[in-house]
Amino acid sequence: MKEQMRIHRVLFVVFCLFLTACTFQTKHRGYVFPDDLAGQVENIKTTSALIEKIGAPQVKTVYGDEVWVYYGADENYRGPLKPTFTDETVLLAWVRGNRVLKTQVLHDADLPNVKIAEGETEIPAAIELNAIEELFNNIGRFSPAGLGQ
């Protein structure tokens, strides 16, 4: 009887651990867009109206046409598995001066499936130093403590 109670306790603990590892959690990343986003932004013609309606963009392009980019997605966690993203939405607004020329809303199916490469991206003309070179390279760069510089 005692042995059976011990087995039940162990199974109960294992079951509780299993349940906690399989919890589902969703965190929203980026902008929270309204359901009718395309309808709301199609009549916006000025950048001030766009900022008032949606907010400041996350990214503005540097080269070519100026495009403001807004992004929002749900990041889903399922226990020990890798997070997945759903309800991905991107709002692109082509801007010239204070005018919004065109807007485009992209959803999950419209977005390419980008695979992140493993490893590090090499930086052209980067200087690679070993630990000893790093140590000697930093000599004299820092002020003594308490001088406030």
Disulfide bonds with the S-S distance in Angstrom:
none
